Amino acid sequence: MEADSTNTPLRSLTEAIFVLFLRVVALACLWFGLQYWALIVGYSHDGLGRFDLLSTPWRVAATGLAVVFPVAALGLWLAGSWGPVMWLLAAGGQMLMFTVWPDVFGYNTLAVTMHSAVFVVYVVFRLALWLEGRHKQQGITVDLP
């Protein structure tokens, strides 16, 4: 079976760098997910973070983030439209943990700073892609009588 079209459109430089950015963030999300899984199963912190030893807020947060971060990593790696949404849920949850409830979860300013920086860079990329698409649309004209 042959493909319908032999010509596939090339990605612009902005789109290629954006996909690379999404994949780097996906690797970071996978790392976060693996850290939470290591915490839950007792592999990290000399086994003191096992699920049965965690407080109830940590149980809820760790299990939720252990699932959401790898799902976000998959969505970001595939550059799917749902990947950034899942990342926003995971990063937002983690940021809430460390900013709204620091007395329960402690402080992690590095995670909050990095998630904020990723969000800003993502918004800048989306704006650049929107402007690029708008510029491409201006070049297309239809001459009707």
Buried (B, 14 or more C-beta within 10 A) or exposed (E): EEEEEEEEEEEBEBBEEBBEBBBEBBEBBBEBBBBBBBBBEBBBEEEEBBBEEBEEEBBEBBBBBBBBBBBBBBBBBBBEEEBBEBBBBBBEBBBEBBBEEEEEBEEBEEBBEBBEEBBEEBEEBEEBBEEBEEEEEEEEEEEEE
